[in-house]
């Protein structure tokens, strides 16, 4: 029993990515990214310019704003109001949400089954990260995609 628990814990831990090489591997293997909490250009800020930088680097950005119901597209892509309306599924879900808002997205993320969930710089929710890792989803927390892209000069 202890060996199974140890194996399960080790397996779960391998999905909680913290090292720079692991994080950079994520950026090399994903292509389609749903950005929950993206903001339109008129609002600006990191929730706009980080996905914009990702798009410029060649990633397909699928905008999933939480607000701005009147805006039909962001970064030239049609807006989705939830992950369930996105087909085919995305490789990564990027979160621009306050930590206390993260749990409300857990169910739809688990149902969508992305390979990776990335919580932007300043965003961390260890409890949700553990649940995602147990489901076999890689998790990056409290790191900026733009900084990491600049690091690899992509």
N, C-alpha and C positions, 0 to 999 in steps of 0.2 A: 504494500500500500504506500509506504514512504517513497519507494522508487518511482511509482506512478505520479505522486504528488511533486516530487523533485523534477521529473521529466516535464510535467505540465507547466510548472513554474518556469523552467528553463525555456520551454517553447514559447510561453507567453512573453517572457523577457526579450526574446530575440526579435519580437515585433515592436518593442519600444525603442526606437532609434534615437540615439543621442550622440554618437560619434560623427565627426565631420565626414569621414569616408562613407559611412552608411547613408548619411543625408545626401551626399553628392550622388551616390548610386541611385537614389530615388529619383533625382532630377534627370538622370540619364535614361531611366526606363519608363517614365510616364509621358503621355502625349496629350490626352484629353483631361481637362481639369475643370470641375464644377467649383465655382467660387461662391460659397454661401456668405452673404453679407457684403457682396460687392456693391460699390457705390458708383453713380454716374459721374461723368467728367465734370459736370457743373458743381458737384459737391466736392470732388477731389479727395485728397488725402491718401493714405496708404492703401485703403480698400479700393481705390481706383488705380493709382499708379503702379502698384506691385503687379496686379493682373495685366496691366498694360505692358509692363516690362516683360512679363512672361510671354505674352502674345508676340511681342517683338522678337523674342528668342525662339519662336517657332511652336509654342504650345497652343493647342486649341482651347480657348477659354469659353466655358459655358456659364453665363451669368445667372446667378440665383440670388437676386436681391431680397432682402427682408422687408424693405420699405419701398417707396417709389412705385406704387401701383400703376401710375400713369405712364411710366417709361416702358416702351415696347422692346428696346434693344440697348445694349451697352457694349462698347468696343466693337460695334458692327455685327454683333451676334444677338439673335432673339433671346429675350429674357424668359427664364423658366421660374415658376413659383415654388417648385419642389423638385427633389431628385427623381421622384417617380415619373415625371413627365419627360425625362431625358432618356433617349434611346439612340444608339446603343449606350450601355453604361460607361461611365468615365473611369479613368485609371486612378484619379486622385480627387479627393474633396479637400478644398482649402477653406479654412474657417476664419472669417473676419467677424467674430462675435465675442461679446463679453463672456468671460468664463462662466458666469452664472446662467448664461443663455445656451451654453453648449449642450447640456443634457436634453433640451427639447428637440435637438436634431438627431439624437442617438438612434431612435427607431428607424428613421428614414435612411440614415447612413448604413445601418446594419442590413436593411432590406435591399439597398442598392449594391452592396458588396464591392466597394472600390478596393484597389490594392493598397492604397495609402490614404490616410487622413493627415493633413498638415494644419496645425494650429499656429497662426502667425505669431510674430514676435510680441511678447507680452501676454500671450494667451496660453493658458495651461489649465487642464482639468484632469487630474490624475485618475479619478474614479472612472470617467468616461474612457480615458486612454486604456485603462486596464480591461474594460469590457470590449473595446475594439480589438485589442491584442488577443484576448481570449477567442475572438471570432476569426483570428488569423489575419487581421488587417494591420499593416505597418502603421505606426503613429510617430509623427514628429511634432514636438511641442516647443513653443517659445523660441522659434527661429524664423528669420525673414528669408523668404524665397529670393527676393531681389539681392540681398547680401550674398547668398549662396551662389546665385547665377553669376554675380560679379566675380566671385572667387574662382569659378571655373571658366570665366571669360566667355560665357555663352551668350 
